[in-house]
Amino acid sequence: MTVVGNVESLWRYPIKSMAGEAIKEAFVSFAGIYGDRMYGFVNSAAPAGTPFLTARNRPEMLLYRPRFRDAAIAAKPPNQAEAEELGPGLTPLYPSAPELLVDVQTPTGEALAVDDPTLVGHLAQRVSKGVLTLVRSDRAMTDCRPVSLISLQTIQQLGEEVAIGLDKRRFRANIYAELATGAGFAEDSFVGRKLQIGSRVVVAATVRDERCKMITIDPDSAVATPAIMRNVARSHGGHAGIYCAVLTEGMVQVGDRIVLLD
């Protein structure tokens, strides 16, 4: 076992393609980070394989800031401690939908519940066709694998390559890592191997994270800088960061060690 770094910050995205929220601890489940991408908006006119309204086509979605109404309930499953005592393979319960309500601050400063028709109306203003519907899932509605990780060193290197100070939020990871090596893209070497994060969670690093237009969009202004994606495509095969599958569930906290198991 080798300590390769630590958890610099943890993030989840209560509503798919809207702004994320930094959290001090997270329950990492087989289905993803607890509360991550729990809600999304589906467009009836979108292709069946990609039905969600996202910031790739509507960059202003990143300016909407969702937060769970009850932070304590949203932190971990209600029976998390009991589930862990029974063994590493048991998936804990999720609270009911009313207990995991999300409020959204709009770009104009309004505070709306996630299921408020006014919020759908806001988003629908820029949708040329189709009907938007709110959907909810206990399983994180990610585009690919359940957990994403990227190192601060990788983000710094990419910024240096395009001569722009890159906000880490552009990369919308669940786990931002401070790696001991100091070199960018060191996390690529974890693919095909297992990592233990904190005292309990074990993940398998499965593939490199294939990037898209999302990383070009400034999280505070929604203005795109295409040169960022062009550089990632040209210099790094379109990848930055890694995806992970969860092998053992549990709690992870900011500052936890990341250990390479094999």
Backbone torsions as a table, in degrees:
resi	resn	phi	psi	omega
1	MET	NA	138.6	-178.1
2	THR	-133.7	126.9	174.8
3	VAL	-73.9	121.7	-177.0
4	VAL	-110.5	-6.7	179.7
5	GLY	164.1	-160.9	178.2
6	ASN	-146.4	167.0	-180.0
7	VAL	-80.5	113.7	178.7
8	GLU	-78.8	-40.3	176.9
9	SER	-160.9	158.4	179.7
10	LEU	-121.7	139.9	-177.6
11	TRP	-139.0	145.6	169.5
12	ARG	-135.2	162.6	-173.8
13	TYR	-127.9	91.5	-172.7
14	PRO	-55.3	-35.3	178.5
15	ILE	-121.0	125.9	-176.5
16	LYS	-53.3	126.2	174.4
17	SER	77.7	4.5	170.7
18	MET	-97.9	178.8	-177.7
19	ALA	-60.0	153.4	178.4
20	GLY	-95.0	174.4	175.1
21	GLU	-130.4	134.5	176.8
22	ALA	-78.2	136.3	-179.9
23	ILE	-130.7	150.6	-177.1
24	LYS	-78.9	-28.1	177.9
25	GLU	-145.5	157.1	-178.9
26	ALA	-145.3	142.7	170.4
27	PHE	-88.3	119.5	-178.0
28	VAL	-98.4	112.2	-176.6
29	SER	-110.6	171.2	176.8
30	PHE	-57.7	-30.2	-176.8
31	ALA	-91.0	-0.4	179.8
32	GLY	123.7	-175.0	178.7
33	ILE	-67.4	133.3	-179.0
34	TYR	-55.9	120.8	179.9
35	GLY	87.8	-3.3	-177.8
36	ASP	-76.0	130.0	176.5
37	ARG	47.0	45.8	-179.1
38	MET	-74.5	-30.0	179.8
39	TYR	-118.9	153.9	175.1
40	GLY	-158.4	164.8	178.0
41	PHE	-115.7	122.1	-177.9
42	VAL	-100.0	135.4	178.1
43	ASN	-101.7	123.3	-177.3
44	SER	-63.4	-21.0	-178.3
45	ALA	-93.5	-2.9	-178.2
46	ALA	-79.9	157.8	176.1
47	PRO	-58.2	147.0	-175.5
48	ALA	-59.8	-33.1	-178.3
49	GLY	-77.1	-21.6	-179.9
50	THR	-135.2	70.3	-170.6
51	PRO	-81.3	-12.0	-170.4
52	PHE	-82.3	145.1	168.3
53	LEU	-75.9	123.1	-176.2
54	THR	-133.3	166.8	179.3
55	ALA	-71.9	-11.2	175.2
56	ARG	-61.5	-36.6	178.4
57	ASN	-103.6	-23.9	-179.8
58	ARG	-128.6	78.5	-175.4
59	PRO	-54.8	-28.2	-178.6
60	GLU	-64.0	-14.0	176.8
61	MET	-59.5	-29.1	-179.6
62	LEU	-67.3	-14.5	-179.1
63	LEU	-87.1	-6.2	174.6
64	TYR	-88.1	130.4	-172.4
65	ARG	-116.5	97.5	179.1
66	PRO	-84.3	147.5	175.2
67	ARG	-144.1	141.5	174.9
68	PHE	-67.5	137.2	-175.9
69	ARG	-65.6	-39.3	179.3
70	ASP	-115.7	99.3	-174.6
71	ALA	-63.1	-34.6	-178.1
72	ALA	-66.8	-44.5	179.3
73	ILE	-66.4	-35.3	-177.0
74	ALA	-79.1	-4.9	-175.8
75	ALA	-76.1	-35.7	-174.1
76	LYS	-162.1	161.6	178.1
77	PRO	-61.9	150.8	-178.1
78	PRO	-65.8	-25.9	-179.8
79	ASN	-113.9	29.8	-175.0
80	GLN	-59.0	-46.2	-178.0
81	ALA	-63.2	-43.9	-179.8
82	GLU	-65.9	-39.2	-179.5
83	ALA	-63.7	-41.2	-179.2
84	GLU	-65.9	-32.6	178.4
85	GLU	-66.7	-27.0	-177.4
86	LEU	-83.2	-16.0	178.3
87	GLY	140.9	161.8	-174.6
88	PRO	-74.6	-12.2	-175.0
89	GLY	-96.4	-2.4	-174.7
90	LEU	-86.9	128.9	178.2
91	THR	-87.7	119.4	-179.4
92	PRO	-66.9	168.4	179.7
93	LEU	-78.0	154.6	171.2
94	TYR	-104.6	146.2	173.5
95	PRO	-63.4	167.5	176.8
96	SER	-71.9	162.5	-178.6
97	ALA	-54.9	-43.5	-179.8
98	PRO	-61.3	-25.5	-179.7
99	GLU	-80.8	-16.7	-179.0
100	LEU	-115.1	43.9	179.0
101	LEU	-71.6	147.9	-179.4
102	VAL	-120.1	135.3	172.4
103	ASP	-105.5	146.6	-175.3
104	VAL	-124.4	127.9	171.1
105	GLN	-91.7	121.1	-178.3
106	THR	-81.0	165.4	178.5
107	PRO	-58.9	-21.8	179.4
108	THR	-92.5	1.5	175.4
109	GLY	95.9	-0.6	176.9
110	GLU	-71.6	149.0	174.3
111	ALA	-111.2	115.8	-175.5
112	LEU	-128.0	142.9	173.0
113	ALA	-69.5	150.8	-177.0
114	VAL	-58.8	-30.1	-178.9
115	ASP	-97.4	12.6	177.5
116	ASP	-74.6	124.7	179.6
117	PRO	-56.2	-24.7	178.2
118	THR	-63.0	-34.9	178.7
119	LEU	-66.1	-44.3	176.1
120	VAL	-59.3	-39.7	178.5
121	GLY	-61.5	-40.5	176.8
122	HIS	-57.7	-50.5	-175.4
123	LEU	-69.4	-34.4	-176.2
124	ALA	-71.0	-17.5	-177.8
125	GLN	-59.0	-31.1	-177.6
126	ARG	-104.3	11.1	178.2
127	VAL	-100.1	118.4	-173.1
128	SER	-75.0	-28.8	179.3
129	LYS	-153.0	158.3	-179.5
130	GLY	93.9	167.9	-179.9
131	VAL	-115.3	133.7	178.8
132	LEU	-89.1	136.5	178.1
133	THR	-131.6	134.1	175.9
134	LEU	-77.6	132.5	176.1
135	VAL	-125.4	153.3	-179.3
136	ARG	-133.5	143.0	178.7
137	SER	-147.5	137.5	173.1
138	ASP	-67.9	-24.6	178.2
139	ARG	-89.6	127.8	-177.8
140	ALA	-54.5	126.9	-178.5
141	MET	-86.0	64.1	179.2
142	THR	-82.8	162.1	179.6
143	ASP	-77.8	-24.2	-174.3
144	CYS	-138.1	-115.8	-178.9
145	ARG	-80.1	165.7	-170.9
146	PRO	-72.6	-27.3	-175.8
147	VAL	-132.4	134.5	178.7
148	SER	-116.8	145.5	-178.0
149	LEU	-139.0	138.8	173.8
150	ILE	-145.8	147.8	-179.4
151	SER	-90.8	150.9	175.1
152	LEU	-63.4	-30.0	179.6
153	GLN	-65.2	-37.3	177.6
154	THR	-65.2	-44.3	179.6
155	ILE	-63.0	-41.3	178.9
156	GLN	-63.1	-43.5	179.9
157	GLN	-62.4	-43.4	179.2
158	LEU	-62.0	-38.8	177.3
159	GLY	-63.2	-41.1	178.3
160	GLU	-65.1	-35.5	-178.3
161	GLU	-67.9	-29.3	179.8
162	VAL	-109.2	5.8	178.3
163	ALA	57.4	41.9	177.8
164	ILE	-135.0	136.1	172.9
165	GLY	-75.6	107.6	-172.9
166	LEU	-89.6	125.6	173.0
167	ASP	-71.1	128.3	-176.9
168	LYS	-59.8	-25.1	-177.6
169	ARG	-62.5	-20.1	176.8
170	ARG	-57.4	-28.4	-170.7
171	PHE	-93.1	-6.3	168.2
172	ARG	48.4	42.6	178.8
173	ALA	-83.7	160.4	170.4
174	ASN	-82.7	-39.5	-178.0
175	ILE	-124.0	120.4	171.4
176	TYR	-100.7	126.7	-172.9
177	ALA	-112.0	140.9	168.8
178	GLU	-100.6	108.0	-174.9
179	LEU	-94.5	147.9	-175.1
180	ALA	-70.0	-26.3	-174.9
181	THR	-66.9	-32.2	-178.2
182	GLY	81.7	-6.4	-178.0
183	ALA	-97.6	142.8	175.6
184	GLY	-68.3	149.1	176.0
185	PHE	67.0	17.1	177.2
186	ALA	-64.6	-27.0	-179.5
187	GLU	-66.1	-18.4	176.9
188	ASP	-58.4	-31.5	-177.2
189	SER	-72.0	-10.2	178.8
190	PHE	-81.2	-17.7	-176.0
191	VAL	-58.7	130.4	-177.0
192	GLY	88.5	4.4	-177.7
193	ARG	-126.8	171.9	-177.8
194	LYS	-108.5	143.8	177.3
195	LEU	-124.1	139.7	168.8
196	GLN	-104.5	129.9	-179.3
197	ILE	-117.9	116.6	-174.5
198	GLY	74.4	-157.5	-173.5
199	SER	-84.2	-12.8	-169.6
200	ARG	-136.0	-43.0	-170.2
201	VAL	-69.0	132.7	173.8
202	VAL	-124.8	130.8	178.2
203	VAL	-125.9	155.2	172.0
204	ALA	-106.0	122.3	175.9
205	ALA	-76.1	114.5	-168.6
206	THR	-97.6	-49.8	-176.6
207	VAL	-148.9	162.0	171.2
208	ARG	-72.0	151.1	-176.1
209	ASP	-84.2	112.6	178.7
210	GLU	-80.0	122.2	-171.2
211	ARG	-92.9	160.8	-178.4
212	CYS	-137.8	-168.2	-176.6
213	LYS	-57.5	-23.4	-175.3
214	MET	-53.5	-37.2	-176.6
215	ILE	-71.3	-12.9	179.1
216	THR	-83.4	-13.0	-171.2
217	ILE	-93.3	123.3	177.8
218	ASP	-66.8	127.7	-175.0
219	PRO	-70.2	-14.7	-179.7
220	ASP	-102.6	-22.7	-177.5
221	SER	-118.8	-17.0	-175.3
222	ALA	66.1	15.8	176.5
223	VAL	-85.2	134.4	-177.1
224	ALA	-93.1	142.7	173.2
225	THR	-121.4	89.9	-174.1
226	PRO	-58.2	-23.9	-177.6
227	ALA	-60.3	-26.6	-179.2
228	ILE	-64.8	-49.3	-179.6
229	MET	-68.9	-36.2	178.3
230	ARG	-60.5	-40.3	179.8
231	ASN	-67.6	-43.4	179.1
232	VAL	-61.8	-39.8	179.7
233	ALA	-68.0	-44.2	-175.0
234	ARG	-74.8	-42.5	-171.3
235	SER	-97.1	-19.2	-173.3
236	HIS	-134.8	22.9	176.5
237	GLY	63.2	18.7	178.9
238	GLY	85.1	7.6	-174.8
239	HIS	-114.9	148.3	172.2
240	ALA	-161.0	118.1	-175.5
241	GLY	90.9	-178.5	-178.1
242	ILE	-137.3	159.2	171.5
243	TYR	-105.0	149.6	-178.9
244	CYS	-131.4	146.2	169.3
245	ALA	-103.1	142.0	-175.4
246	VAL	-90.8	126.4	179.6
247	LEU	-101.2	-35.2	177.0
248	THR	-133.7	123.6	-178.4
249	GLU	-78.6	161.2	175.9
250	GLY	160.7	-175.6	-179.1
251	MET	-89.8	142.9	174.0
252	VAL	-127.9	142.1	179.4
253	GLN	-124.8	155.3	173.6
254	VAL	-58.3	133.7	-178.3
255	GLY	95.9	-12.3	-179.9
256	ASP	-60.4	147.1	176.7
257	ARG	-72.1	148.4	172.1
258	ILE	-112.9	120.3	-173.7
259	VAL	-118.6	129.6	174.5
260	LEU	-81.9	119.5	-173.7
261	LEU	-87.4	-28.7	-178.8
262	ASP	-146.6	NA	NA
